[in-house]
């Protein structure tokens, strides 16, 4: 896959996010259902990335890229719900700590995913 097509996925998800976040924010402010939105966007992220992985292994490049774009979009959309949710789950003095723990868990998950997704390279990581 060309770098252009791969980078287009990031640009497309950012544009899609730019176009939909104002509406999502409006709905969030009216319904105050932050946790439901976070659950929904998380489920979509898992679903789209799962399809992306299946299609990538099956050599369906174009379809895999589409679902990668949608997965990235739904992942970024989850922050629309995550950030205001901090006000509901933490006292003002603890919000920085709770936010930091959330970001740390995110990065630990990303590193674990990379290690699991690169089994052919695992021996390079484990053998000195």
JOQUIQUI-V55466 format. One line per field, one symbol per residue. ss: DSSP state (a for helix, b for strand, c for the rest). phi: phi as a letter, one per 30 degrees, with the letter a starting at -180 (. if undefined). A space follows every 10 residues. Layout:
ss = ???
phi = ???
This chain:
ss = ccaaaaaaaa aaaaaaaaaa aaaaaaaaaa accaaaaaaa aaaaaaaaaa aaaaaaaccc aaaaaaaaaa aaaaaaaaaa aaaaaaaaac caaaaaaaaa aaaaaaaaaa aaaaaaacaa aaaaaacc
phi = .deddddddd dddddddedc dedddddddd chcddddddd dddddddddd deddddddic eddddddddd dddddddddd cddddeddcb dedcdddddd dddddddddd dddddddcdd cddddccd
